[in-house]
Amino acid sequence: MKKVVVLLPTYNEKNIIEKFAKEVLEQEKNLPGYKIELLIADSKSPDGTGEIAKKLADKNPKIHFLSVERGLGVAIIKGHQYSIKYLNPDVLAQLDADGQVDAVILPKLVKGIEEGYTLILGSRFVKGGKNMLSLSRRLFSAGASFVCRIIMGPFNIREFTNSARAFTPELFKKINLEKLPWREKTFIIQPAFLHEAIEAGAKYKEMPLIFKNRAEGYSKNKIVNYVYDIFSYTLDIRLHKMGINIPLFLLTRRAKTMVKFGVVGTIGTVVDFFFYNIFISKLLIPPATAKAISTEIAIVNNFILNNYWTFRHRKTSGNIFSKFGIFNLVSLGGLGIAVIIIKILHILFGDGVASILGLKIAYYNIYFLVTIPPVMGWNFTINHFVTFRHKAAVEKTRII
């Protein structure tokens, strides 16, 4: 008798995991000649999903449990590696454990492998498939797959982001994991895995499925980060297909924090510039003094955005007040740089108005713009390595 091992990556699914595991195992009656075993790979769920999965594995020899570090890609890759090493599968399958796809899709996926395909994809976007999410989420899921299809390809696949899949162990072993961004925290693993599977020679087919709203919990997909990864990854693949071997995805991942910091800096610059002009034009405050006051207002704005967005996922030491104190000191260093630059330029060139491309621009606004690159460089460097430094890095420094 053949064996299909179904991987269920979990994160905060305590209210549904037992029910869904039972539903998957019940599909054995619809797969003559196969026995089904489950591997629950839990990413250290804080809600206790892992503990429930352990108990299920202890009670049922058909259920296995694996604890992995946080990330869907980590759960998927380490889960399938575990299955191949210890469970001797004839078919590898994976389903999300959140109830959005019914377990009845499993026999269809496995039968596709029986037909001679090495990769079967559950799809909302082929004939017979249905996407029952809210309008906004339908647009997002369709848009994500459309971007993958148009930029990366292949054009004959319609579903790139859904997790319901089955494939042969032989295909999995051929996939180049070094090229696969499986440790990223977003769901980029889904289109990336599909691309690398095709590169490895997969013979694929899409199978219609119905995709529902989740039965429990909430969506763990971070929309902004996922969109960022989709575009950078698919463009990376397209450039490589054109013979332009630039590691775009890797570069953009490393630059993501800097990009976020730049966005916050741009917003802060607008705030700074607004008050800078108000203080000079309405309150007749000298440029250097106006810059000092307007920058302090921007510092408060930037700290809030950086703390709750740019560096939100970093585990840092110290409370919010100590971080603000350090951030303020760092920003004051940038302020000092800006004030010195403006003071020097004001002494050298004084007040006046320049005509640039027909636009009249006051000298003090030009002075302001000149300060942006050196101040942003200073602020990012010091905040990256000091204010919002990872706690692990701090502890390592202490040990050394």
C-alpha positions in Angstrom: 0.0 0.0 0.0 1.3 3.5 -0.9 1.5 6.3 1.6 0.7 10.0 1.3 2.1 12.3 4.0 0.1 15.5 4.4 1.9 18.4 5.9 -0.1 20.9 7.9 1.9 24.0 8.7 0.3 25.7 11.8 0.4 28.9 13.6 -2.4 29.8 16.1 -4.8 27.1 14.9 -5.7 25.6 18.3 -9.5 25.8 17.8 -9.5 23.9 14.5 -6.4 21.7 14.3 -8.0 18.6 15.9 -11.1 18.8 13.8 -9.2 19.4 10.6 -6.7 16.7 11.3 -9.6 14.3 11.7 -11.1 15.4 8.4 -7.9 14.9 6.5 -7.4 11.4 7.9 -11.0 10.5 6.9 -10.1 11.1 3.3 -8.3 7.7 3.3 -11.7 6.1 2.4 -11.6 8.1 -0.8 -8.1 7.0 -1.7 -8.1 3.2 -2.3 -4.6 1.8 -2.2 -3.3 4.6 0.0 -2.9 5.2 3.6 -2.7 8.8 5.0 -0.4 10.1 7.6 -0.2 13.7 8.9 2.8 15.8 9.9 1.8 18.9 11.9 4.7 21.4 11.7 4.0 24.1 14.2 5.9 27.5 14.2 5.9 27.8 18.0 2.3 29.1 18.1 1.7 31.2 21.2 -1.9 30.0 21.5 -1.0 26.4 22.4 -1.5 24.8 19.0 1.8 22.9 19.3 0.7 21.4 22.7 -2.5 20.2 21.1 -0.7 18.7 18.1 1.7 16.9 20.4 -1.2 15.3 22.2 -2.8 14.2 18.9 0.5 12.7 17.8 0.8 10.8 21.1 -2.7 9.3 20.7 -2.6 8.5 17.0 0.3 6.8 15.2 -0.9 8.3 12.0 -0.2 11.8 13.3 3.4 13.2 13.7 4.5 16.5 15.2 7.4 18.8 14.4 8.2 22.1 16.1 10.0 24.6 13.9 11.0 28.2 14.1 8.7 30.9 13.0 7.8 31.1 9.3 5.6 29.3 6.7 8.5 28.6 4.5 10.4 27.0 7.3 7.5 24.8 8.3 7.0 23.7 4.7 10.6 22.9 3.8 11.6 21.4 7.2 8.3 19.5 7.3 8.8 17.8 3.9 12.5 17.1 4.7 11.3 15.4 7.9 8.7 13.4 5.9 11.2 12.1 3.4 13.8 11.2 6.1 11.5 9.5 8.6 8.1 8.7 7.1 8.9 7.1 3.7 6.1 8.8 1.6 5.1 7.9 -2.0 3.4 11.3 -2.2 3.9 14.6 -0.4 1.0 16.9 0.1 0.4 20.1 2.0 -2.8 21.9 3.1 -3.3 25.0 5.3 -4.9 24.0 8.6 -7.1 27.0 8.9 -10.2 25.5 7.2 -10.1 27.7 4.1 -9.7 24.6 1.8 -11.7 21.5 2.6 -9.9 18.3 3.1 -11.9 16.7 0.3 -9.4 18.3 -2.2 -6.7 15.8 -1.0 -7.9 12.7 -3.0 -8.1 14.9 -6.1 -4.5 16.1 -5.6 -3.2 12.6 -5.1 -5.1 11.2 -8.1 -3.4 13.8 -10.2 -0.1 12.4 -9.2 -1.4 8.9 -10.1 -2.1 10.3 -13.6 1.6 10.8 -14.1 2.0 14.4 -13.0 4.8 15.3 -10.5 3.1 18.4 -9.2 -0.6 19.1 -8.7 -1.7 22.6 -7.7 -5.0 23.4 -6.1 -6.5 26.4 -7.9 -9.2 29.0 -7.4 -8.9 30.4 -10.8 -9.5 27.5 -13.2 -12.8 26.1 -14.3 -14.7 24.6 -11.4 -12.6 26.6 -8.8 -14.1 29.3 -6.6 -12.8 32.1 -4.5 -15.2 32.9 -1.6 -13.2 35.5 0.2 -14.3 39.1 0.7 -14.0 41.3 -2.4 -10.8 43.0 -1.2 -9.1 39.7 -0.5 -10.3 38.2 -3.8 -8.8 41.2 -5.6 -5.6 40.8 -3.7 -5.2 37.0 -4.3 -6.1 37.3 -7.9 -3.8 40.3 -8.3 -0.9 38.5 -6.7 -1.2 35.5 -9.0 -1.7 37.8 -12.0 1.6 39.6 -11.2 3.4 36.2 -10.8 1.9 35.0 -14.0 2.7 38.0 -16.1 6.2 38.9 -14.8 7.6 35.5 -13.7 5.5 33.0 -15.5 4.7 30.4 -16.7 1.6 32.0 -18.3 -0.4 28.7 -18.3 -0.6 28.7 -14.5 -3.3 30.7 -12.9 -2.8 30.0 -9.1 0.6 30.8 -7.6 -0.2 31.6 -4.0 -2.4 28.8 -2.6 -0.9 26.2 -0.4 -2.9 23.1 -1.4 -0.5 21.0 -3.4 0.8 17.5 -3.9 4.1 16.4 -5.5 6.5 13.5 -5.6 9.4 13.1 -3.2 11.7 12.8 -6.2 10.6 16.3 -7.4 11.2 17.8 -4.0 14.7 16.4 -3.8 15.5 18.1 -7.1 14.5 21.6 -5.9 17.4 23.9 -5.3 16.8 25.1 -1.8 19.7 27.5 -1.9 17.8 29.5 -4.5 14.5 29.3 -2.6 13.7 32.1 -0.1 12.2 29.6 2.4 13.3 31.4 5.5 11.4 34.6 4.8 8.5 35.5 7.0 5.9 36.3 4.3 4.1 33.9 2.1 6.6 34.3 -0.8 7.5 30.6 -0.3 4.4 29.7 -2.3 5.2 31.3 -5.7 8.9 30.8 -5.1 8.5 27.1 -4.4 6.3 26.7 -7.6 9.0 28.5 -9.7 11.8 26.3 -8.4 9.7 23.1 -8.8 9.2 24.0 -12.4 12.9 24.8 -12.8 13.5 21.3 -11.4 11.5 19.8 -14.2 8.0 19.4 -12.7 5.2 18.1 -14.8 2.3 20.1 -13.4 -1.4 20.5 -13.5 -4.0 22.7 -11.8 -6.9 21.1 -9.9 -10.0 23.3 -9.1 -10.8 23.9 -5.5 -13.1 26.1 -3.4 -11.3 28.6 -1.2 -13.4 29.8 1.8 -13.0 32.4 4.5 -11.0 30.9 7.4 -12.9 28.9 10.0 -10.8 30.3 12.9 -8.2 32.9 13.7 -7.1 35.7 11.4 -5.0 36.1 8.3 -1.3 35.9 9.1 -0.3 37.3 5.7 1.4 40.8 6.1 0.0 42.5 3.0 2.5 45.3 2.5 5.5 43.0 3.0 4.0 40.3 0.9 3.3 42.8 -2.0 6.9 44.0 -1.7 8.3 40.4 -1.9 6.0 39.5 -4.8 7.2 42.3 -7.0 10.9 42.0 -6.0 10.9 38.2 -6.4 9.1 38.1 -9.7 11.2 40.9 -11.1 14.3 39.1 -9.9 13.3 35.9 -11.8 12.4 37.9 -15.0 15.8 39.7 -15.0 17.6 36.3 -14.6 15.5 34.9 -17.6 16.7 37.9 -19.6 20.3 37.2 -18.7 20.6 40.0 -16.2 22.0 38.3 -13.2 21.4 40.8 -10.4 20.3 39.4 -7.0 17.4 41.8 -6.9 15.3 39.9 -4.3 18.2 39.5 -2.0 19.3 43.1 -2.3 15.7 44.4 -1.7 15.3 42.1 1.3 18.4 43.5 2.8 17.4 47.0 1.9 13.8 46.7 3.2 14.5 48.2 6.6 16.4 51.1 4.9 13.5 51.6 2.5 11.0 51.8 5.4 13.4 54.1 7.2 13.5 56.2 4.0 9.7 56.4 3.8 9.6 57.5 7.5 12.4 60.0 6.8 10.5 61.4 3.9 7.3 61.9 6.0 9.5 63.4 8.7 11.1 65.7 6.1 7.7 67.0 5.0 6.7 67.7 8.7 10.1 69.3 9.3 9.8 71.4 6.1 6.3 72.5 6.9 7.1 73.8 10.4 10.5 75.2 9.2 8.7 77.5 6.7 6.0 78.4 9.1 8.5 79.5 11.7 10.5 81.6 9.2 7.7 83.1 7.2 5.1 83.6 9.9 7.1 84.0 13.1 10.2 85.5 11.5 12.6 83.1 13.3 16.1 82.9 11.9 16.7 79.8 9.6 19.1 77.9 11.9 16.8 78.4 15.0 13.7 77.5 12.9 15.4 74.3 11.8 16.2 73.3 15.4 12.6 73.6 16.5 11.0 72.0 13.4 13.4 69.1 13.5 12.5 68.3 17.1 8.8 68.1 16.0 9.9 65.8 13.2 11.9 63.7 15.6 8.8 62.8 17.7 7.0 61.9 14.5 9.8 59.7 13.2 10.3 57.9 16.4 6.6 56.8 16.6 6.7 55.6 13.0 10.0 53.8 13.3 9.2 52.2 16.6 5.8 50.8 15.4 6.6 50.1 11.7 10.3 50.2 10.5 11.8 48.3 13.4 8.6 46.8 14.8 9.8 43.1 14.6 13.1 43.7 16.3 13.4 42.5 19.8 15.3 45.3 21.4 16.4 46.0 25.0 15.0 48.8 27.0 11.5 50.3 27.2 9.9 52.8 24.9 11.1 55.8 26.9 14.7 54.8 26.9 14.5 54.1 23.2 13.0 57.5 22.6 15.8 59.1 24.7 18.4 57.4 22.6 16.5 58.1 19.3 16.3 61.8 20.3 20.0 62.0 21.1 20.8 60.4 17.7 18.4 62.7 15.9 19.9 65.7 17.8 23.2 64.6 16.3 21.6 64.8 12.9 20.1 68.1 13.9 23.5 69.4 14.8 24.8 68.4 11.4 21.9 70.1 9.7 22.2 73.3 11.8 25.9 73.6 11.1 25.4 73.1 7.4 22.6 75.7 7.2 24.5 78.1 9.4 27.6 77.9 7.1 25.5 78.2 3.9 23.6 81.1 5.4 26.8 82.9 6.3 28.3 82.3 2.8 25.3 83.0 0.7 22.9 84.9 3.0 19.2 85.4 2.1 17.9 85.5 -1.4 15.8 83.8 -4.0 17.1 81.5 -6.8 15.3 80.9 -10.1 15.4 77.2 -11.0 13.5 76.1 -14.2 11.4 79.1 -13.8 10.6 78.4 -10.2 11.5 80.9 -7.5 13.1 79.1 -4.5 14.2 80.8 -1.4 17.8 80.2 -0.4 16.8 78.9 3.0 14.8 76.1 1.3 17.8 75.1 -0.7 19.9 75.0 2.5 17.2 72.7 4.0 17.4 70.3 1.0 21.2 70.1 1.2 21.0 68.8 4.7 18.8 65.8 3.9 21.4 63.2 2.6 24.0 63.6 5.4 21.4 63.7 8.1 19.5 60.6 6.8 22.7 58.7 6.5 23.7 59.6 10.1 20.2 58.8 11.5 19.8 55.4 9.8 23.3 54.2 10.6 23.2 55.0 14.3 19.5 53.9 14.9 20.1 50.7 13.0 23.1 49.7 15.1 22.2 51.4 18.4 18.6 52.4 19.1 16.8 49.5 17.5 19.6 46.9 17.6 18.4 43.3 17.9 18.4 42.1 21.5 20.4 39.0 20.4 23.1 41.3 19.1 23.2 43.2 22.4 23.5 39.9 24.4 26.2 38.6 22.1 28.2 41.8 22.6 27.9 41.4 26.4 29.1 37.8 26.3 32.1 38.7 24.2 
